[in-house]
């Protein structure tokens, strides 16, 4: 490891069993101390203990980022624990409805936008003073769904498109305070979560995980799917001083499935 984030304090939302946990481990390995955010207290504390065992500080703050008061409490707890905050990673995620828009309820669409976009904005608003003091960085986890218009992804695309527009506006608005705002747009992310989904699909359609993987990966230039570590590497880069001149941009990580 390079220690590219040595002694930085990083807030990571959406620390679930997939990419969020990988991000926590990768940031800690690069020397960062962490504020871990998700709704599940048990999972957060487990990851926090792993980070501490690796020699870094970790504060677990169970938070529903769609709730103003809980976000305010998170900001207060993080500021009490650390005297500076350098990076915010907005990674909170909810499985999309996978229904045509004509069959998707407005409630579901509102929930998707509330979490993906407005939840990220709440954290950004709350942490802007600290990030400005540190000439900090924000990285928003988006999705390659913004690159296509496949059926049944409408509500998810609406939420992620709103997140992208918000990220670009924030880059312009916060730049004069020294805060960089960028996005990472992964394709399918190969890890335990996707493996479980492919296993479910294999059982449903009488095929194998390997066959589903091959068919999915065949659409990419590299003929494979990016791993959680590869997506985390892109997030690390945009969070670090190596990207000090980059803001308002989207870095696609999809092994060449879509070109931007």
N, C-alpha and C positions, 0 to 999 in steps of 0.2 A: 504494500500500500504506500501511497505517496504522502499521506498526511495533508492533502490539499485543503482540508477543512479543519485544520488543527485549531482547537480551542474556540471554534465557532459554536454558537447555540442555534439549533435548528428545530423548528416546530413542524411536525408532520401530522397531518390529519388522515383519517381513513386507515388507521393501523389495524388492518384485519389480517387474515391468514395468508394473503397473497402478496401483492407488490408492496403494500405498506410495511409489512414486516421485513421484507428484503431491503427496502429503503432504510429502515432503522438500522439494520446490521451493517449495511454498506457505509452509511454516514458515520456511524460509530467507529468503524474500521479506519476511516479517514481522519479521525481525531475530533469529531464533533460531539458535543453534549446535546441531549435531546429532550424535547417536550413532546410527548406522545399523546395523540388525541384520537378518540373513537368513542362509540357509545358503550361498548362492552368493557366493563372494568376488569374482569378476570383476564381477558386476553391482553389488555394493556399492561397490566402488572407483570404478566409472564414475560412479555417482550422487554419491559423495563429491567427486570432482573437479569435477563440475558445480556443486555447492554452494560449493566453495572459489572457483571462478571467479566466482561471484556475490558474493563478499566475506565469506562466513561460514565458520566453522570446521566441520569435519566429521571424525568418527572412524568408520571402517568396521570393524566387529567381526563377522566371520563366526561365526555361532552357531546351533547346533541347540537351540532353547529347550525341547525335551523332555529335555535332558540336564542333570542337576544341576551337574556339574562345569563344563560349558561356560557355563552361566548365571553361575556364580560367577566365572569368568574374565572374562566380559563386565562384570560389576559392578565388578570390580577395575580393568579397563582404563578404563572410563568415569570412575571416581573418580580415577584417576591423571591423566587428561587434563583433567578439569574439576573446579573446586573446589565446584561445586554442580550439582544436577540438579533441574529444576523440573517436568517433565512426562514422563509415560510414555504412549505410544500403543501399545496392543496390537492389531496389525493382521495378525498371522500368519494365513494362510488355506491351506486345502487343498480341492481340488475334491471335492465330496461324492460318495458312491457312486452315487446315483441309482438305487437298487434298493429294492423293498419291504423292509420290516424283516424279513419272514419269509425273505428271500433274502439278507440282509446278514450277513456273518460277524461274530462277536463281536470278532475282531481288528480289523476295519475300524472298528467302533463305538468300540473302545478307542482306536484311533489318532486318530480325530476328536476325542474328548474330551481326549485327551492334549495335542494341539496347541492347540485352540481355548480350552480352559478351563485345564488344568493348566499349559500353557506360559505363559499369561498370569499365572497365580498365581505361578509361579517368578520371573518378572521382577518382579512386584509385591513379593513377599517380599524379594527381593534389594535392591530400590531403596527400600523403605519408609523406612529411616533418612535417606537423602538427601532424599527427597520431604517427609518430616516437617520437616526442617530448613528447607526452602524454602517451607512451606505450599503444597505442590505439588498437581498434578492428574493424574488417570489417566483416560484415555478408552479404552474397549474397543469395538472395531468388532464389532458384532453383525450381524444380518440380519433382513429382514422375514419370514424363515422362521418366526420366533417368533410371527407374527401369523396363520398359516394352518396347515392340516394336509393339504397336497396330497400325493397318493401319491408315493412314491419319494424323499421328502425326510426320512424318519424319522431316519436316523442323523445327518444334518446338523442337524435340529431338536433332537435330544437334546443335541448338543454346544453349540449356541448357547443353548438353554434353561439348560443348566448354567452357561454363561458369564454369562447374565443374573442368575441366582440368586446366583452368586459376586459379581458386581458390586454387587448390592444389599446383600449381607452386608458386603462390604468398605467400602461407604459408611458403614454404621453403625459398623463396628469402627475405621476409620481417621479418622473425622470428628473425634474428640477430639484427634488429632494434627495437625489442620489440613489433612488431605488430602481433596480432593474426588474422588469416583469416579462417572463417568457413562458412558453408552453411546450410540453412534450406530447406528441400524438402517437401513441403506440397502435400497432395493429393487434392481432391476436397475440397474447402473451403466454408463452409456454411455461407452465408451472403447475402446481398441484390443482389449482382451481380449474384451469382449462382441461387438464387431464381428466378430472372428475366429470366435466361436462361431456368430453369426448367419449368417456366410458358409458355415460348415460345414453348418448346418441347411438353408440355401437350396439348396446343392448336393445334399444328401441327398433333399430333398423336391421338387425342381424348381420352386422359387420364387425370390424375390429377397430380398436383405437388407432393402430398403425395405418390402416387404410384411410380413416378419416383424416389423420394428420397429413398423409401423403397428398390426398385430394385438396386439402386446404393449402398446404405449402406449395403445391404446384402453381398457384397463382402468383407467387412471388419470384423475383429475379434470383434470389439465393436458394430457392427451393427448400426453405425451412422457415420456421417461425421464430421471432425474437424471444429470448428468455427474459425472465424477470431481472436477472443481473444486467442484461444488455440495456433494458429500459432504465434501470437504476443508474447505469453509467451515464446516460444522457442527462438525467436529472442532476447527477453529481456535477457534471461539466457545467451546466447552466447555473448551478448554485455557487460555483467556485470563482476565484479571481481569474481563472483561465478564460472566462467569458465576460470579463469586465467591460468590454466594449459592445456587448450584445444585449439588446432589449427590444421588446415588441415582436419577437420572432417565434416561429413554431418549428420545432425539430421533430421530424417524422421518424419513427423507429418501427419499421414494418418489413424489413428484409427485401424491400423493393416491390411490395405488393401494389402500392400506389406511388406515383411520382408527383411531386409538388414543384 
